Amino acid sequence: MSDAQERLRSVIVGCGGIARAHARVLAECDEFDLVAVCDLKEDLAREFAGAFERVEPYSDLREMLERERPDVVSVVTATDSHARLTIAVAQAGVRGICCEKPVATCMAEGREMVAACRKHGAALIINHQRRMGPPLVEMRSLIEQGAIGEVYLIRGSCAGDILSDGTHLIDSIRWLAGDGDVKWVLGQVYREEPDPSEARSPGYTPSGGYRYGHPVETGGMGVFEFTSGMRAEILCGGVQSPGRAYHDCEVFGTKGRLWRQGDRADPPVLIRDARGGGWREAPLPQPDARGRAMANSYCAFARTIREGTAHPLSGDSALKGLEVLMAVYESARTHAKIELPLRQDSFPLGLMIEEGRA
Ligand SMILES: NC(=O)c1ccc[n+]([C@@H]2O[C@H](COP(=O)([O-])OP(=O)(O)OC[C@H]3O[C@@H](n4cnc5c(N)ncnc54)[C@H](O)[C@@H]3O)[C@@H](O)[C@H]2O)c1
């Protein structure tokens, strides 16, 4: 590695569930040198750092930034803190920020994050890692080759709420649709009365009607149309497609279909087309599909930071996905079909709760 290609000094903020996946990639990838981690819970940071060689634990972000002078910061905290922390890190003068999905809890915060990173010269990516994994890369390539004719519908289903989990579906669908613009969105959500004795969850498991520090619905669905005319449908949480696994994605074309039956167990990409004979496996060019998405993303990020190359997970791209997502909630709030661009800066589900309608 030349001087110009010294390893990028990297740190992680937030040592919870998904942080280990980031740490593993950063520790194993030649491009990065994981030097420190930070969590408000001091013990957690110490234990997390202890699993790696020469990684310093911190409980204060500012102290970590001042002492370690990182090139790259991974923001892996609950969603309600993404904007605040990403902006603070950008202001500190780093070269790159990988923030976890979803971008933020509303459009206003998301736009502020992207603008702050641009202003301070930090490359920003949002970790919708699935589009960097071989299955979705192969599905998009098959679509582009015309393997199933003209795509007219993509349907996705997952457990969880639209903001935390549906965000992956929307990002994957946008990827499969060639990242075209979305014209309109129609959505509906319902929220069961939370147990008032439960504390509001700051993390993965919903409690008190909250998850990752923001309110969540019990079930939600959205339909949207791209300017190309292609339609998409998402079904989440309480209305997820029965019998389908997490992040099930089916693509309907005029000459055939593609189907990935979820992605927790790393199923193959299935295809059926004019050859007949029902579903068959579409061979993937790379093995070990599941573990590669985040590694592929970080490797591409190193090139983005060094050479300014475009990254498929850019903040600008994620902001477009967030707009679709927020439009699903806004449609539910207003009982209207929402034409994009969305004119709602706040989190519509939060507004519905304030208005006593969710
Ligand atoms: N890309 C994916 O597949 C994927 C999977 C799971 C979670 N996520 C996202 O990752 C984020 C984190 O999820 P998680 O399940 O790891 O959450 P978690 O609650 O398990 O961990 C978050 C950690 O951040 C720490 N923290 C909060 N504020 C902090 C601060 N100011 N400074 C330092 N530490 C702070 C908390 O103490 C906690 O330990 C969420 O936004 C979630 O949506 C993404």
The ligand as a Tripos MOL2 file, in Angstrom:
@<TRIPOS>MOLECULE
LIG
   44    48     1     0     0
SMALL
NO_CHARGES

@<TRIPOS>ATOM
      1 N1        -28.2800   -2.3590    8.1690 N.am      1 LIG1
      2 C1        -28.8660   -3.2910    8.9000 C.2       1 LIG1
      3 O1        -29.1160   -4.4130    8.4400 O.2       1 LIG1
      4 C2        -29.2300   -2.9850   10.3300 C.ar      1 LIG1
      5 C3        -29.5550   -4.0290   11.2120 C.ar      1 LIG1
      6 C4        -29.8780   -3.6890   12.5270 C.ar      1 LIG1
      7 C5        -29.9180   -2.3490   12.9310 C.ar      1 LIG1
      8 N2        -29.6430   -1.3690   12.0150 N.ar      1 LIG1
      9 C6        -29.6850    0.0730   12.3980 C.3       1 LIG1
     10 O2        -28.5470    0.3450   13.2020 O.3       1 LIG1
     11 C7        -28.8620    1.2940   14.2110 C.3       1 LIG1
     12 C8        -28.4490    0.6990   15.5550 C.3       1 LIG1
     13 O3        -29.1420   -0.5110   15.7590 O.3       1 LIG1
     14 P1        -28.7260   -1.5610   16.9250 P.3       1 LIG1
     15 O4        -29.7300   -2.6570   16.8400 O.co2     1 LIG1
     16 O5        -27.2870   -1.8630   16.8330 O.co2     1 LIG1
     17 O6        -29.0370   -0.6350   18.2060 O.3       1 LIG1
     18 P2        -28.6470   -0.9110   19.7200 P.3       1 LIG1
     19 O7        -29.6680   -0.2150   20.5380 O.co2     1 LIG1
     20 O8        -28.3950   -2.3730   19.9320 O.co2     1 LIG1
     21 O9        -27.2440   -0.1700   19.8630 O.3       1 LIG1
     22 C9        -27.0860    1.2150   19.8110 C.3       1 LIG1
     23 C10       -25.9700    1.6010   20.7600 C.3       1 LIG1
     24 O10       -25.6710    2.9780   20.5590 O.3       1 LIG1
     25 C11       -25.3220    3.5310   21.8200 C.3       1 LIG1
     26 N3        -25.4480    4.9960   21.7410 N.ar      1 LIG1
     27 C12       -26.5680    5.7380   21.6430 C.ar      1 LIG1
     28 N4        -26.2720    7.0490   21.5790 N.ar      1 LIG1
     29 C13       -24.9280    7.1390   21.6330 C.ar      1 LIG1
     30 C14       -24.0030    8.2230   21.6280 C.ar      1 LIG1
     31 N5        -24.4220    9.4960   21.5610 N.pl3     1 LIG1
     32 N6        -22.6810    7.9560   21.6920 N.ar      1 LIG1
     33 C15       -22.2520    6.6800   21.7780 C.ar      1 LIG1
     34 N7        -23.0790    5.6110   21.8170 N.ar      1 LIG1
     35 C16       -24.3970    5.8320   21.7390 C.ar      1 LIG1
     36 C17       -26.2940    2.8690   22.7940 C.3       1 LIG1
     37 O11       -25.8220    2.9320   24.1240 O.3       1 LIG1
     38 C18       -26.3500    1.4390   22.2350 C.3       1 LIG1
     39 O12       -25.4160    0.5940   22.8900 O.3       1 LIG1
     40 C19       -30.3620    1.6010   14.0610 C.3       1 LIG1
     41 O13       -30.5600    2.8170   13.3820 O.3       1 LIG1
     42 C20       -30.8920    0.4470   13.2150 C.3       1 LIG1
     43 O14       -31.9700    0.8300   12.3770 O.3       1 LIG1
     44 C21       -29.2840   -1.6620   10.7450 C.ar      1 LIG1
@<TRIPOS>BOND
     1     1     2 1
     2     2     3 2
     3     2     4 1
     4     4     5 ar
     5     4    44 ar
     6     5     6 ar
     7     6     7 ar
     8     7     8 ar
     9     8     9 1
    10     8    44 ar
    11     9    10 1
    12     9    42 1
    13    10    11 1
    14    11    12 1
    15    11    40 1
    16    12    13 1
    17    13    14 1
    18    14    15 2
    19    14    16 1
    20    14    17 1
    21    17    18 1
    22    18    19 2
    23    18    20 1
    24    18    21 1
    25    21    22 1
    26    22    23 1
    27    23    24 1
    28    23    38 1
    29    24    25 1
    30    25    26 1
    31    25    36 1
    32    26    27 ar
    33    26    35 ar
    34    27    28 ar
    35    28    29 ar
    36    29    30 ar
    37    29    35 ar
    38    30    31 1
    39    30    32 ar
    40    32    33 ar
    41    33    34 ar
    42    34    35 ar
    43    36    37 1
    44    36    38 1
    45    38    39 1
    46    40    41 1
    47    40    42 1
    48    42    43 1
@<TRIPOS>SUBSTRUCTURE
     1 LIG1         1 GROUP 0 **** ****
